[in-house]
Amino acid sequence: MSPRLPRITATQLVRALHRAGWDDHHQTGSHLFLRHPSRPGTVVVPVHARKIIKPKVLQSILDQAGLGADELKDRL
């Protein structure tokens, strides 16, 4: 069974991604695009003030970033 995802806001998620080495690339509207210097691809985070990110959206973001739930919890 996979570990349960934490209930976090976009601000907390972006902070954890920064700790994992992802840097802000640009923002279009409410979507923040992050890039990693050594990993391919872009991670897109919807930034809405004080709203909890839905579990399926959070899982998709973690898949894009190549992170697991345990690694995310360590970076929070």
Backbone torsions as a table, in degrees:
resi	resn	phi	psi	omega
1	MET	NA	135.1	-178.2
2	SER	-77.3	151.4	179.5
3	PRO	-66.5	149.8	-178.5
4	ARG	-73.1	139.1	179.2
5	LEU	-76.7	142.0	177.4
6	PRO	-73.2	154.9	175.8
7	ARG	-92.3	104.6	-175.3
8	ILE	-132.6	162.4	176.2
9	THR	-91.7	170.6	179.5
10	ALA	-64.0	-36.3	179.4
11	THR	-61.7	-44.1	178.0
12	GLN	-65.3	-39.1	179.8
13	LEU	-66.0	-44.2	179.7
14	VAL	-62.9	-40.5	177.7
15	ARG	-61.6	-41.6	178.6
16	ALA	-67.1	-38.9	178.3
17	LEU	-67.2	-36.5	175.7
18	HIS	-61.5	-40.8	178.1
19	ARG	-65.9	-25.6	179.1
20	ALA	-85.9	0.5	176.0
21	GLY	102.7	2.1	179.0
22	TRP	-82.6	138.4	-179.4
23	ASP	-116.9	149.0	176.5
24	ASP	-63.5	133.5	177.1
25	HIS	-105.1	-57.3	174.3
26	HIS	-162.4	171.4	178.6
27	GLN	-131.9	133.6	175.6
28	THR	-122.3	108.7	-176.7
29	GLY	64.0	-123.8	-178.6
30	SER	-98.3	11.2	-179.2
31	HIS	-108.6	122.2	179.7
32	LEU	-98.4	128.7	-179.6
33	PHE	-104.2	126.9	-179.2
34	LEU	-119.4	146.9	177.3
35	ARG	-129.9	151.3	178.6
36	HIS	-110.0	140.2	-177.6
37	PRO	-64.5	-27.5	-176.8
38	SER	-116.8	-12.7	179.5
39	ARG	-100.9	143.8	179.0
40	PRO	-77.5	158.2	173.5
41	GLY	92.9	178.7	-178.5
42	THR	-129.7	143.4	175.9
43	VAL	-107.6	130.5	-179.0
44	VAL	-111.9	124.4	-179.2
45	VAL	-118.9	122.3	174.2
46	PRO	-77.0	120.9	-176.0
47	VAL	-105.9	104.9	176.5
48	HIS	-123.7	129.2	-171.2
49	ALA	-55.9	123.5	171.4
50	ARG	58.0	20.7	177.2
51	LYS	-100.7	138.9	177.6
52	ILE	-73.7	135.3	178.5
53	ILE	-76.5	132.0	-179.2
54	LYS	-64.5	146.8	-175.3
55	PRO	-55.8	-41.5	-179.6
56	LYS	-68.1	-36.4	177.5
57	VAL	-67.7	-43.3	178.9
58	LEU	-62.2	-42.2	178.8
59	GLN	-63.3	-39.4	178.0
60	SER	-63.8	-41.5	178.8
61	ILE	-65.0	-42.1	178.7
62	LEU	-65.0	-36.7	176.3
63	ASP	-64.4	-41.8	178.0
64	GLN	-61.9	-38.0	-176.6
65	ALA	-84.7	-13.1	-178.4
66	GLY	74.5	29.8	179.9
67	LEU	-111.8	153.0	173.9
68	GLY	-103.5	171.5	-179.3
69	ALA	-63.0	-39.5	179.4
70	ASP	-65.0	-41.8	179.7
71	GLU	-65.9	-37.6	177.8
72	LEU	-63.5	-44.7	-179.7
73	LYS	-61.1	-36.2	178.6
74	ASP	-65.5	-31.2	-175.8
75	ARG	-89.0	-9.3	-179.2
76	LEU	-73.3	NA	NA
